[in-house]
Amino acid sequence: MIRFGSEISTWFWNPDIWLPPNVDWNTFKEEKVINSTIVIKPENFAKFSDLWFALPIGIAFIFVRFFVENHVLRPLGERLGLSNSPRKKPKENAILEAHFNSKRKLLKGEACSLSKKSGLTEIQVERWFRDRRRAALPTRMTKFCEGSWRFLFYTCSFLCGLKVLYNKPWLWNTGACWEQYPYHTVGWDIWLYYMLEIGFYVSLSITAVVDVKRKDFVQNMVHHLVTILLLGFSWSCHFIRVGTLVLIIHDCADPFLEFAKLCNYIKKQQLAEVIFGIFTCIWVFTRCYLFPTRVLYSTIHAAEAYIDMFPAYYIFNCLLIILQFLNVMWTVLILRIALTGLLKGNCKDERSDSEDSVSEEEENERKKK
């Protein structure tokens, strides 16, 4: 069994797949001399084993998050006028509750059959389901706490990224991402920046089951998975410089989106619309211009002048393309929201469930009957 596991590991970590030609894993266990002057010690190279630190960091993020939400953000939300009390549920009814837990919706003819089983009229059954679905929706306080936590992290991570990268040559010249590849050192600042980012997305993937469910839940989970794979892959293949560019570019707009949502939750609609407009401009510039023209162009085309191609290089590019595809999908949604806001004067997040959506859906169901 041990021998079989060793064979699988050897097959998986085949250097012909993960590393450029004439380079193997032993290369990073020896001192390297670059340009006859720069000596790189083995401990300065990135190691796959470092990625295991992201798991305890992600779990630590979960504990920190729930402490901050309960002891800082909820009291702050109350001071801003948000209610901390849960939504009132309708009167308990075991028959209706069982049906709600299995389907959550009333299909045509089901109100009549449930009326006979529960002893309520059809109108009372419909009203019970409407009230029960409304009670299951997250409160503004819940959304405020989740959004505030993300706002805090995205703001800190963006500022941290600026602090780490402002003096790095590849931030200003993407060609430097490939110079002397794969012999790129990893300082403690890059190491910490990477591990915190991976750990955060690990925490989001774990808490997704209890967080507010949105209509783009699947896209978000794909985004988290692709981000974790992309960062882990770039770390293992020593594409770390490109990875840091992906992080800093994608962190630019996120704080503004979360802040716009927070303004909306506390009913500061005009401020929310202004911040959302700023967010839209930054998002389009960074994710639809900077990312494809600087990062994707560099990895797909410019890298050919610096490095020899190998299988992991193509896999890495595929992950970047998937990420850009998600960016385009969200850009369409964001522009739709922005256009609606300009025409109707109300920027509403189409991904969120709301009380109005419950009422409208129940009304449509009654009309069908």
C-alpha positions in Angstrom: 0.0 0.0 0.0 2.8 2.4 0.9 4.6 1.5 -2.3 1.4 2.2 -4.3 1.0 5.6 -2.6 4.6 6.4 -3.5 4.1 5.4 -7.1 1.0 7.7 -7.3 2.9 10.6 -5.7 5.8 10.1 -8.2 3.4 10.0 -11.1 1.5 13.1 -9.9 4.5 15.2 -9.2 6.2 14.4 -12.5 8.6 17.3 -13.1 8.0 17.0 -16.9 4.5 18.2 -16.2 5.0 20.7 -13.4 8.3 22.3 -14.3 10.0 23.7 -17.4 12.5 21.5 -19.4 15.8 20.6 -17.7 14.4 21.5 -14.2 13.3 19.0 -11.6 12.3 19.2 -7.9 15.9 18.6 -6.7 16.8 21.8 -8.4 15.1 23.8 -5.6 16.9 21.8 -2.9 20.3 23.3 -3.9 21.8 26.8 -3.8 21.4 28.6 -7.1 23.7 31.3 -8.4 22.0 33.8 -10.8 24.0 36.1 -13.1 27.2 35.1 -11.2 26.2 37.4 -8.3 22.8 36.4 -6.8 22.9 33.4 -4.5 19.5 31.8 -3.7 19.3 29.4 -0.8 16.8 26.4 -0.9 14.7 27.9 1.9 14.0 31.0 -0.3 12.1 29.0 -2.9 8.3 28.3 -2.6 7.4 24.8 -1.4 4.2 22.9 -2.0 4.1 22.0 1.7 3.6 25.7 2.5 0.1 25.5 1.1 -1.0 23.4 4.1 -0.7 26.5 6.2 -3.7 27.9 4.3 -6.1 25.4 6.0 -5.5 26.4 9.6 -5.4 30.0 8.5 -8.8 29.5 6.9 -10.2 27.9 10.0 -8.7 30.8 12.1 -10.5 33.2 9.8 -13.8 31.5 10.6 -13.3 31.9 14.3 -12.2 35.5 14.0 -15.1 36.3 11.7 -17.8 35.0 14.0 -16.1 36.8 17.0 -16.0 40.1 15.1 -19.5 39.7 13.7 -21.0 39.0 17.1 -19.0 41.4 19.3 -18.3 44.3 16.9 -20.4 44.3 13.8 -23.8 43.4 15.3 -23.5 46.2 18.0 -22.4 48.5 15.2 -25.4 47.5 13.1 -27.8 48.2 16.0 -26.3 51.7 16.5 -27.0 52.3 12.8 -30.6 51.3 13.2 -30.7 47.7 12.1 -32.8 45.2 14.0 -31.1 42.2 15.6 -34.3 40.2 16.2 -35.1 37.2 13.9 -38.1 37.4 11.6 -41.3 36.1 13.1 -42.4 32.7 11.9 -46.0 31.7 11.2 -47.9 29.5 13.7 -46.3 26.0 13.8 -47.9 23.4 11.6 -46.1 20.1 11.2 -47.7 19.2 7.9 -47.0 22.5 6.2 -43.5 22.6 7.8 -42.7 19.2 6.4 -43.8 20.2 2.9 -41.9 23.5 3.1 -38.7 21.7 4.1 -39.0 19.4 1.1 -40.1 21.8 -1.6 -40.2 25.4 -0.2 -42.8 26.2 -2.9 -46.4 25.5 -3.5 -47.1 23.9 -6.9 -50.5 24.0 -8.6 -53.0 22.0 -6.7 -50.9 21.4 -3.7 -52.6 24.2 -1.6 -55.9 22.2 -1.9 -54.4 18.9 -0.8 -52.5 20.6 2.1 -55.7 22.4 3.1 -57.4 19.1 3.6 -54.5 17.6 5.6 -53.9 20.6 7.8 -57.4 21.8 8.4 -56.7 25.3 7.0 -58.3 27.0 4.1 -56.4 27.3 0.9 -55.9 31.0 1.5 -54.5 30.3 4.9 -52.1 27.7 3.5 -50.8 30.2 0.9 -50.4 32.9 3.5 -48.6 30.4 5.8 -46.1 29.6 3.0 -45.6 33.3 2.2 -44.9 34.1 5.8 -42.7 31.0 6.3 -40.6 31.9 3.2 -40.2 35.5 4.4 -39.1 34.2 7.9 -36.4 32.1 6.2 -34.9 35.1 4.4 -31.8 36.6 6.0 -32.3 39.8 7.9 -30.6 43.0 7.0 -28.5 42.6 10.1 -27.2 39.2 8.9 -26.4 40.7 5.5 -24.7 43.7 7.1 -22.5 41.6 9.3 -21.4 39.3 6.4 -20.8 42.3 4.1 -18.9 44.2 6.8 -16.6 41.2 7.3 -15.9 40.9 3.6 -15.4 44.7 3.4 -12.8 44.6 6.2 -10.9 41.8 4.6 -10.9 43.1 1.1 -9.8 46.5 2.2 -7.0 45.1 4.4 -5.9 42.6 1.6 -5.8 45.4 -1.0 -3.7 47.7 1.2 -1.5 44.8 2.2 -1.1 44.0 -1.5 0.0 47.5 -2.3 2.4 47.5 0.6 3.9 44.2 -0.5 4.1 44.9 -4.3 4.7 48.6 -4.7 8.5 48.1 -4.9 8.3 44.9 -6.9 9.4 45.3 -10.6 6.8 43.0 -12.0 4.0 45.2 -10.7 5.0 47.9 -13.3 6.6 45.6 -15.9 4.9 42.2 -16.4 8.0 41.0 -18.3 9.7 40.8 -15.0 7.3 38.0 -14.1 9.3 35.7 -16.4 12.8 36.9 -15.9 15.0 34.2 -14.3 12.1 31.9 -14.1 11.7 29.5 -12.3 14.3 30.7 -9.8 12.1 33.3 -8.0 12.6 33.8 -4.3 9.7 34.2 -1.9 10.1 36.7 0.9 8.1 36.6 4.1 5.8 39.4 2.8 4.9 37.5 -0.4 4.5 34.3 1.6 2.1 35.9 4.1 0.2 37.7 1.4 -0.4 34.4 -0.5 -1.3 32.3 2.6 -3.8 34.9 3.9 -5.5 35.1 0.5 -5.8 31.4 0.1 -6.9 30.9 3.7 -9.6 33.5 3.2 -11.1 31.8 0.2 -10.8 28.5 2.0 -12.9 30.0 4.8 -15.5 31.3 2.4 -15.8 27.9 0.8 -16.4 26.3 4.2 -18.9 28.9 5.5 -20.8 29.0 2.1 -23.3 26.5 3.5 -24.4 28.9 6.3 -23.9 32.2 4.5 -26.6 34.2 2.8 -27.6 32.3 -0.3 -27.6 34.3 -3.5 -28.7 33.5 -7.1 -25.1 33.3 -8.2 -24.2 30.8 -5.5 -22.8 28.3 -8.0 -20.7 30.9 -9.8 -19.3 32.1 -6.4 -18.4 28.5 -5.5 -16.7 28.0 -8.9 -14.9 31.3 -8.3 -13.6 30.3 -4.9 -12.5 26.9 -6.2 -10.8 28.4 -9.3 -9.1 31.0 -7.1 -7.8 28.4 -4.6 -6.6 26.2 -7.5 -5.0 29.1 -9.3 -3.1 30.3 -6.3 -2.1 26.8 -5.2 -1.1 26.0 -8.8 0.9 29.2 -9.3 2.7 28.6 -5.9 3.7 25.0 -6.9 4.8 25.9 -10.4 6.6 29.1 -9.2 4.2 31.4 -11.1 4.0 33.5 -7.9 4.7 36.8 -9.5 1.8 36.4 -11.9 -0.3 35.2 -8.9 0.3 38.4 -6.9 -0.8 40.4 -9.9 -4.0 38.4 -10.2 -4.6 39.1 -6.5 -4.0 42.8 -6.5 -6.0 43.4 -9.6 -9.0 41.5 -8.3 -8.9 43.1 -4.9 -9.2 46.7 -6.2 -12.9 46.8 -6.7 -14.2 44.5 -4.0 -14.1 46.9 -1.1 -16.3 49.4 -3.0 -18.9 46.7 -3.8 -19.2 45.6 -0.2 -19.3 49.3 1.0 -22.1 50.1 -1.5 -24.1 47.1 -0.1 -23.5 48.3 3.5 -24.9 51.7 2.6 -27.9 50.1 1.0 -28.5 47.9 4.1 -28.6 51.0 6.4 -30.8 52.8 3.8 -28.3 55.4 2.6 -29.4 54.9 -1.0 -27.8 57.9 -2.6 -24.4 57.2 -1.1 -24.8 53.5 -2.1 -25.5 54.5 -5.7 -22.4 56.8 -5.8 -20.2 54.1 -4.4 -21.6 51.5 -6.7 -20.8 53.8 -9.7 -17.2 54.1 -8.5 -17.1 50.4 -8.1 -18.4 49.8 -11.6 -15.7 52.0 -13.1 -12.9 50.3 -11.2 -14.3 46.8 -11.9 -14.5 47.4 -15.6 -11.1 49.0 -15.8 -9.3 46.3 -13.7 -11.1 43.1 -14.7 -12.0 43.9 -18.3 -9.0 45.9 -19.2 -6.0 45.5 -16.9 -6.4 41.7 -16.3 -6.7 40.6 -20.0 -4.3 43.2 -21.4 -1.6 42.9 -18.8 -1.8 39.5 -17.1 -3.5 37.3 -19.7 -1.5 38.8 -22.6 1.7 38.3 -20.6 1.0 34.7 -19.7 -0.4 33.7 -23.1 1.9 35.6 -25.4 4.8 37.5 -23.8 6.0 34.6 -21.7 7.1 32.7 -24.9 10.0 35.1 -25.2 11.3 34.2 -21.7 10.5 30.5 -20.9 10.1 27.1 -22.6 6.6 25.8 -22.6 5.5 22.8 -20.5 2.1 21.2 -19.6 1.5 23.0 -16.3 1.9 26.4 -18.1 -1.1 25.6 -20.3 -3.2 24.4 -17.3 -2.3 27.6 -15.5 -3.5 29.7 -18.5 -6.7 27.7 -18.6 -7.5 28.6 -15.0 -6.8 32.3 -15.8 -9.2 32.1 -18.8 -11.9 30.5 -16.6 -11.4 33.3 -14.1 -11.8 35.9 -16.9 -14.9 34.2 -18.1 -16.4 34.6 -14.7 -15.4 38.2 -14.7 -17.2 38.8 -18.0 -20.3 37.1 -16.6 -20.4 39.3 -13.5 -19.6 42.4 -15.6 -22.7 41.9 -17.6 -24.7 41.6 -14.4 -23.1 44.7 -12.9 -23.7 46.8 -16.0 -27.3 45.6 -16.0 -27.7 46.8 -12.4 -26.0 50.1 -13.2 -28.2 50.7 -16.2 -31.3 49.9 -14.2 -30.1 52.3 -11.5 -29.7 55.1 -14.1 -33.1 54.5 -15.7 -35.1 53.8 -12.5 -32.9 55.5 -9.9 -32.5 52.3 -7.8 -29.5 50.1 -7.9 -30.7 46.7 -6.7 -28.5 43.7 -6.4 -30.3 41.1 -8.5 -28.5 38.2 -6.8 -30.2 38.8 -3.5 -33.5 37.5 -2.3 -35.8 40.0 -0.8 -39.2 40.3 0.8 -40.6 41.8 -2.4 -39.5 38.8 -4.4 -41.4 36.5 -2.1 -44.6 38.5 -2.4 -44.3 38.8 -6.2 -43.7 35.0 -6.5 -46.7 34.1 -4.3 -48.8 36.6 -6.3 -47.8 34.9 -9.6 -48.6 31.5 -8.2 -52.1 32.6 -7.2 -52.7 34.1 -10.7 -51.7 30.8 -12.3 -54.4 29.0 -10.3 
